[in-house]
Amino acid sequence: MSQPQQDLVQRQFGANAERYVQSAVHAQGHSLALMVEMAAPRRDWLALDVAPGGGHSALAIAAHVQTVFAIDITANMLRAARRYARHVGQSNIVWVQGDGGQQPFAADTFDLITCRVALHHFVDAAAALRQWARVLKPSGRLVLVDNVGAEDAAAEAYVNQFEQLRDPSHVWMHPLPRLLSYVRRAGFEIARVERLLKPMKFVPWMERMQVDVPTQEQLTAMLWDSTGPARRFLNPQIVASETTFSLHEAVIAARLRPA
């Protein structure tokens, strides 16, 4: 991750760490349980959780393995996640401040790597995946959960612009076919893919990043002015007087290809 991107991520998420610990979207959600199911973790495994944010993915895996190393670039986020882990009584997580795209660990270290809703913050997603392949054992597994972009090019650009306006540290949500190609080119065989629709409440989505009023107004205009494939992708609605929209999420389980 480049230094400017590191600074953006640390600024955005450092200021909002507790909001992510408390976020129901991150603490729950179908993708969290599906991630654990598709990982099929074992008690003797050493796992790595990349960019754990509020710690929910690391905690979910830690209940099923020997130890989880959780690596995040943002010190405030790590502190908040560590406090939360202590609060719920989970003690087999090692919290590491570092760049999840430039792994400090030795090759062939981990049985499992997970990354949930974070890869879209990496400037070079393909390079990050190659690093994860490097630190996995030959029989290692990867479970990647991330928001995915629209497959229509104009809609892909529009939705990413929408995300970047809310969160300047957002880099790119790739369409699922491209994301799968990155996983394969990093040396993995795809074992299973699930695509999920992720309904979002618009105001809490903005509030997690403390979006100012002028930017809220811009985001509102972008949401309701969307047309064609972008409008179908975002699907803005008013439900019980509350604005909602949709994001799209993929859960990808993969194994390293035999050497």
C-alpha positions, 0 to 999 in steps of 0.5 A, spaced: 500 500 500 502 506 498 504 511 503 498 516 501 493 510 501 496 508 508 495 515 510 488 516 507 486 509 510 489 511 517 485 517 517 478 515 515 478 509 519 482 511 525 477 516 526 471 512 526 474 505 529 469 505 534 463 506 529 466 499 525 466 495 532 459 497 533 456 496 526 451 491 525 453 490 518 460 488 520 458 485 526 453 480 523 451 479 516 450 473 512 457 473 509 460 473 516 457 466 517 458 464 510 466 466 511 467 461 517 463 455 513 467 456 507 473 456 511 472 450 514 477 451 520 480 446 524 483 447 531 490 446 530 490 451 524 494 458 524 490 463 521 491 470 518 486 475 518 487 481 513 485 488 515 480 486 521 477 492 522 472 492 528 475 485 529 469 481 527 472 476 522 478 475 526 473 473 532 469 469 528 475 465 525 478 465 532 473 461 535 475 455 531 482 455 530 489 455 534 491 462 533 489 468 529 494 473 527 490 479 525 494 485 521 491 492 520 494 498 518 490 503 523 493 503 530 486 506 532 482 500 529 487 495 532 486 498 539 478 498 538 478 491 536 483 488 541 478 491 547 472 488 543 476 481 543 477 482 551 470 484 552 467 478 549 473 473 552 477 471 546 484 471 547 487 467 541 488 473 537 495 476 536 494 483 533 499 486 528 500 493 526 502 492 518 500 493 511 496 487 509 498 487 502 506 487 504 506 481 509 511 481 514 510 474 515 515 468 512 513 464 506 508 457 508 506 460 515 498 460 515 493 454 514 488 459 512 487 467 510 481 471 511 479 478 508 472 481 509 470 487 506 477 490 505 480 489 499 477 494 495 482 499 499 488 496 496 491 500 491 494 493 487 489 488 489 492 483 485 499 484 488 496 483 495 493 476 493 500 474 491 503 476 498 497 472 501 499 466 497 506 467 499 505 466 506 500 460 505 502 453 506 502 449 500 495 446 502 492 453 505 486 456 504 483 463 502 476 466 504 475 473 501 469 477 502 469 483 498 464 488 495 464 487 488 462 492 482 457 493 477 459 489 470 457 494 466 463 499 465 459 506 466 456 503 472 462 500 475 465 507 475 459 511 477 458 506 483 466 507 485 465 514 485 459 514 489 463 510 494 470 514 494 465 521 495 463 517 502 470 514 503 476 517 500 480 511 502 476 507 497 480 505 491 476 500 487 470 495 487 472 490 482 466 486 478 466 479 480 469 476 474 475 480 474 476 479 482 476 472 480 481 472 475 486 476 480 485 470 485 486 465 480 493 469 477 495 469 484 496 461 484 489 459 487 484 454 485 477 457 486 473 452 490 466 456 491 463 462 490 457 466 493 454 472 491 450 476 496 445 482 495 447 487 501 441 492 503 444 498 506 441 503 510 443 510 507 444 515 513 448 510 517 452 508 512 454 515 511 455 516 519 460 511 519 465 515 516 462 522 519 460 525 512 459 532 512 452 535 510 455 538 503 457 531 502 451 528 504 447 532 499 452 530 494 451 523 496 444 523 496 443 526 489 448 521 486 444 516 489 437 518 486 440 521 480 443 514 478 440 511 471 440 505 467 445 499 470 448 504 476 440 505 478 439 498 478 445 496 481 444 501 487 437 500 487 435 506 492 428 505 495 424 508 501 422 503 506 418 505 512 421 513 511 428 510 511 432 511 505 436 504 503 440 502 497 444 495 495 451 493 495 453 487 492 458 482 496 462 476 494 464 470 498 470 466 495 473 460 497 480 458 494 486 453 495 493 454 493 494 450 486 499 444 487 506 446 485 
